[in-house]
Amino acid sequence: MSDAPEPDQIAGAPHPRGVHPFIGHEEAEAQMAAAAAGRRVHHAWLITGPKGLGKATLAYRFARALLGARPIGPRPFDVDPDDPVARRVAGLAHGDVFVLRRSLGDRGRVRREIAAEDARALPGFFSLAPAEGGWRVAVIDSVDDLNRHAANAILKILEEPPQRCVLLLVCHSPGAALATIRSRCRRIALRPLDDAACGAAVRAALGEDADPRAVALAKGRPGRAVALQALGAPALAENLEGALRRLPRDGGEALAALAFERSGDAHDRLDLVLDLALDMLADAISAAARGQQGGPLAGLIDAASAPRWAKAWADLGELRDQAEGLGQDPTHALLRAGSILSQAGLARA
């Protein structure tokens, strides 16, 4: 794997195309396998759940099995990693697999959205007969990234599905997807794993023991735990707590410093800082709204200020979404995050 992740890859984690061990989600896989075994394969599957759960990994497992990779394991989609089908899928070299994801723009940066011009290549792919006489499979990672025109192009395919074609749509926030897309797909919902299963998934992906702090921070999302561990996020979380408490004295600079305190890509660290801050705030706001105290921000958010903090949480999430994929300067983004939090009243502590 190169140092720079692909647009549909979690930083620090192996790409789902090449991942073979799969922990948890047995029921979801069994549903898809039963459809494939009975030759009743639905033309479109919407695989939903938070980022890092393994949705894309499951999609590629289904694709490999459907395309005829040699089965070897106890689970229905376990296949031989050295099988030619599996190797070609992993290398994006299989003629019957199409991957739709964010592409590079004119300046060589990853686009914020999946562009209509990329989505319009999908009907052409599906218009051809399968190169190897079986199925044609397209993976969209993710539906959340489709712009309006790209979503409409996908909808046309769903309305008139081609024969012997399967569309696998990865979706992080199904409520935000077009209702017309959701209604034409069979939905498979993945749920967060328990910490033991999450840790086992990290060991399988990295070949090393999982850091229990990374597992706890990931909240049941193995892909997120891998990224957290690879990028040193357990220590970052401790420093983030201190930075939040120093906002009255240091302002947004307390957060901005976190983007550069370790080696690695600053934009990856920006994403982690914002995600961790959002998780910390969500836990504290929820506890305060119930009249409880606890967690890393105990004493800083109470029931009276919880609504104000809920607004700050939403603003911080919007900032995270704006920064993702745009190459936004991490210092500027984190200074903005510091301003949002200061205005919400964190500085009163």
C-alpha positions in Angstrom: 0.0 0.0 0.0 1.3 3.5 -0.9 1.7 6.2 1.7 -1.1 8.2 0.2 -4.5 6.5 0.7 -6.9 6.1 -2.2 -10.0 8.3 -2.2 -12.2 5.5 -0.8 -9.6 4.3 1.7 -9.4 5.0 5.5 -5.9 6.4 6.2 -3.8 3.8 8.0 -6.0 0.9 7.0 -5.6 -1.5 4.1 -7.9 -1.0 1.2 -11.1 -3.0 1.4 -10.5 -4.6 -2.0 -7.6 -6.6 -0.6 -8.9 -7.4 2.8 -9.9 -11.0 3.3 -10.4 -11.6 7.1 -13.8 -10.4 8.1 -15.0 -10.3 11.7 -18.6 -10.0 12.7 -21.6 -9.1 10.5 -22.5 -12.8 10.0 -26.2 -12.1 9.5 -25.6 -9.5 6.9 -23.3 -11.7 4.9 -25.7 -14.7 5.3 -28.5 -12.7 3.7 -26.4 -11.8 0.7 -25.0 -15.3 0.4 -28.5 -16.8 0.5 -29.6 -14.5 -2.4 -26.6 -15.5 -4.4 -27.0 -19.2 -3.8 -30.6 -19.1 -4.8 -29.8 -17.2 -8.0 -32.1 -14.4 -6.7 -29.5 -11.7 -6.6 -31.1 -8.3 -6.2 -29.8 -5.8 -8.8 -28.9 -3.3 -6.1 -27.7 -3.5 -2.5 -27.5 -0.5 -0.2 -25.0 -1.4 2.6 -25.4 1.0 5.4 -23.7 2.0 8.7 -21.2 4.4 10.1 -17.7 4.8 8.5 -15.2 2.1 9.4 -17.7 -0.7 10.0 -16.6 -2.8 7.0 -19.3 -2.0 4.5 -16.9 -1.7 1.5 -15.1 -4.8 2.7 -18.4 -6.7 2.6 -19.1 -5.3 -0.8 -15.8 -6.6 -2.3 -16.3 -10.0 -0.5 -19.6 -10.3 -2.3 -18.1 -9.2 -5.6 -15.3 -11.8 -5.4 -17.7 -14.6 -4.5 -20.2 -13.6 -7.2 -17.4 -13.5 -9.8 -16.3 -17.0 -9.0 -13.3 -16.8 -6.8 -12.5 -20.1 -5.2 -14.2 -20.5 -1.7 -11.9 -21.8 1.1 -13.3 -20.8 4.4 -16.2 -21.4 6.8 -18.0 -18.2 5.9 -19.9 -18.0 2.6 -17.7 -15.2 1.1 -14.3 -16.5 2.3 -12.2 -17.0 -0.9 -8.6 -17.8 -1.6 -6.6 -14.6 -1.6 -4.3 -16.0 -4.3 -7.2 -17.0 -6.6 -6.9 -15.1 -9.9 -10.3 -13.5 -9.5 -9.4 -12.2 -6.1 -6.1 -10.9 -7.2 -7.5 -9.1 -10.2 -10.3 -7.5 -8.0 -7.7 -6.3 -5.5 -5.6 -4.8 -8.4 -8.6 -3.1 -10.1 -7.8 -5.3 -13.1 -11.0 -7.4 -13.4 -13.0 -6.6 -16.5 -16.3 -7.2 -14.8 -15.7 -4.8 -11.9 -16.4 -1.1 -11.9 -15.6 1.2 -9.0 -17.2 4.6 -8.7 -15.6 6.9 -6.2 -14.3 10.5 -5.9 -11.7 11.1 -8.6 -9.0 13.7 -9.1 -10.0 17.2 -10.3 -8.1 19.5 -12.6 -5.6 20.5 -10.0 -4.7 16.9 -9.1 -6.7 17.0 -5.8 -9.4 14.6 -4.8 -12.8 16.0 -5.6 -15.1 16.6 -2.7 -17.9 14.8 -4.5 -18.4 12.0 -7.1 -18.8 14.0 -10.3 -21.6 13.4 -12.8 -19.0 12.7 -15.6 -17.6 9.8 -13.5 -21.1 8.4 -12.8 -22.1 8.6 -16.4 -19.4 5.9 -17.2 -21.5 3.4 -15.3 -24.3 2.9 -17.8 -21.6 2.2 -20.5 -20.0 -0.4 -18.3 -23.4 -2.1 -17.6 -24.3 -2.0 -21.3 -21.6 -4.5 -22.2 -21.9 -8.2 -21.8 -19.9 -9.8 -18.9 -16.3 -10.3 -20.0 -16.1 -13.7 -18.4 -19.6 -14.9 -18.9 -20.9 -14.3 -15.4 -21.8 -11.1 -13.7 -20.9 -7.4 -14.0 -20.4 -5.8 -10.6 -20.2 -2.1 -9.7 -19.2 -0.7 -6.3 -20.1 2.9 -5.3 -18.1 4.1 -2.4 -19.9 6.0 -1.3 -23.5 7.1 -2.0 -22.9 10.0 0.4 -20.3 11.4 -2.1 -22.6 11.5 -5.1 -23.5 15.0 -6.2 -27.0 15.7 -7.4 -26.3 15.0 -11.1 -24.3 11.8 -10.3 -27.1 10.6 -8.1 -29.6 11.1 -10.9 -27.4 9.1 -13.3 -27.3 6.2 -10.8 -31.1 6.4 -10.3 -31.6 5.8 -14.1 -29.7 2.5 -13.8 -31.7 1.5 -10.7 -35.0 2.2 -12.5 -34.0 0.0 -15.5 -31.5 -2.5 -14.2 -29.5 -4.4 -16.8 -29.4 -8.2 -16.8 -26.6 -10.0 -15.0 -25.5 -6.8 -13.3 -25.2 -6.0 -9.6 -24.8 -2.6 -8.0 -23.3 -2.4 -4.5 -23.8 1.0 -2.8 -21.8 1.8 0.3 -23.8 4.4 2.4 -22.7 6.0 5.6 -25.9 8.1 6.2 -28.9 6.4 4.5 -31.2 9.1 5.7 -29.4 11.6 3.5 -29.6 9.5 0.4 -32.3 10.1 -2.2 -35.5 8.2 -1.2 -35.8 7.1 -4.8 -32.4 5.4 -4.5 -33.2 3.8 -1.2 -36.5 2.5 -2.4 -34.9 0.6 -5.3 -32.2 -1.2 -3.3 -32.2 -4.1 -0.9 -30.8 -2.7 2.3 -28.2 -4.4 4.4 -27.5 -2.6 7.7 -24.2 -3.2 9.5 -24.0 -2.5 13.3 -21.0 -1.5 15.5 -19.1 -4.5 16.9 -18.4 -5.1 20.5 -14.9 -4.2 21.7 -13.6 -7.9 21.6 -14.7 -8.3 17.9 -13.4 -4.9 17.0 -10.0 -5.7 18.5 -10.0 -9.0 16.7 -10.7 -7.2 13.4 -7.8 -4.8 14.0 -5.4 -7.7 14.7 -6.6 -9.4 11.5 -6.0 -6.2 9.4 -2.7 -5.1 10.9 -1.1 -8.4 12.1 -0.5 -6.9 15.5 -2.5 -6.5 18.7 -5.0 -3.8 18.9 -4.4 -0.8 21.2 -7.4 -1.0 23.6 -7.5 2.8 23.7 -7.9 2.9 19.9 -10.7 0.2 20.1 -12.5 2.2 22.8 -12.3 5.4 20.8 -13.5 3.6 17.6 -16.9 2.7 19.2 -17.2 -0.6 17.4 -15.8 0.5 14.0 -12.8 -1.7 13.1 -11.7 0.5 10.2 -11.7 3.5 12.4 -9.8 1.6 15.1 -7.1 0.7 12.6 -6.7 4.4 11.5 -6.7 5.6 15.1 -4.0 3.1 16.0 -1.9 3.7 12.9 -2.0 7.5 13.4 -1.3 7.6 17.1 -4.8 8.8 18.0 -5.0 7.3 21.5 -2.3 9.8 22.6 -3.9 12.4 20.4 -7.2 12.0 22.3 -5.5 12.7 25.6 -3.9 15.8 24.1 -7.2 16.9 22.6 -8.9 16.9 26.0 -6.1 19.1 27.3 -6.4 21.4 24.3 -10.2 21.8 24.8 -9.6 22.7 28.4 -6.9 25.3 27.4 -9.2 27.1 25.0 -9.8 30.0 27.4 -6.1 30.7 27.5 -4.9 29.6 24.1 -8.0 29.9 21.9 -8.0 28.0 18.6 -4.2 27.6 18.6 -4.6 24.9 21.3 -6.3 22.8 18.6 -4.2 23.9 15.7 -1.1 22.6 17.3 -2.5 19.1 17.3 -2.2 18.8 13.6 1.6 18.9 13.7 2.6 17.4 17.0 3.4 14.0 15.3 4.7 12.8 12.0 2.3 11.8 9.3 -0.2 13.6 7.1 -1.6 16.8 8.7 -4.9 16.4 6.8 -5.4 12.9 8.2 -4.7 14.3 11.7 -7.2 17.1 11.0 -9.8 14.5 10.3 -9.0 12.6 13.4 -9.0 15.7 15.6 -12.4 16.8 14.4 -13.9 13.3 14.7 -12.6 12.8 18.2 -13.8 16.3 19.3 -17.2 15.5 17.9 -17.3 12.2 19.8 -16.2 13.8 23.0 -18.8 16.6 22.7 -21.6 14.1 21.8 -20.9 12.0 24.9 -20.7 15.1 27.1 -23.8 16.7 25.7 -25.8 13.5 26.1 -24.7 13.1 29.7 -25.4 16.7 30.5 -28.9 16.5 29.0 -29.6 13.6 31.3 -28.2 15.5 34.3 -25.2 13.3 34.6 -21.5 14.2 34.8 -18.6 12.2 33.6 -16.2 11.7 30.7 -13.3 13.8 29.6 -15.3 17.1 29.5 -17.0 16.6 32.8 -17.8 19.9 34.4 -17.5 21.9 31.2 -21.0 21.2 29.8 -24.1 21.2 32.0 -27.8 20.8 31.3 -28.3 24.6 30.8 -25.6 24.9 28.2 -26.3 21.5 26.4 -28.5 23.1 23.7 -25.8 25.6 22.9 -23.2 22.8 22.7 -25.5 20.8 20.4 -25.4 23.7 18.0 -21.6 23.8 18.3 -21.5 20.1 17.6 -23.5 20.6 14.4 -21.3 23.4 13.3 -18.2 21.4 14.0 -19.6 18.5 11.9 -20.3 20.9 9.1 -16.7 22.1 9.3 -15.4 18.5 9.1 -17.6 17.8 6.1 -16.3 21.0 4.3 -12.7 20.1 5.1 -12.9 16.5 3.9 -11.3 16.0 0.5 -10.7 19.7 -0.1 -7.0 19.9 0.9 -8.0 22.7 3.4 -5.1 24.0 5.5 -5.3 22.1 8.8 -4.2 25.1 10.8 -7.0 27.3 9.4 -9.6 24.5 9.9 -8.6 23.9 13.5 -8.5 27.6 14.3 -12.1 27.7 13.0 -12.9 24.7 15.2 -11.4 26.5 18.2 -13.5 29.6 17.4 -16.7 27.5 17.2 -16.0 25.8 20.6 -15.0 29.1 22.3 -18.2 30.8 21.2 -20.2 27.9 22.5 -19.0 28.6 26.0 -16.2 26.1 26.6 -14.0 29.0 27.8 -16.2 29.5 30.8 -14.5 26.7 32.7 
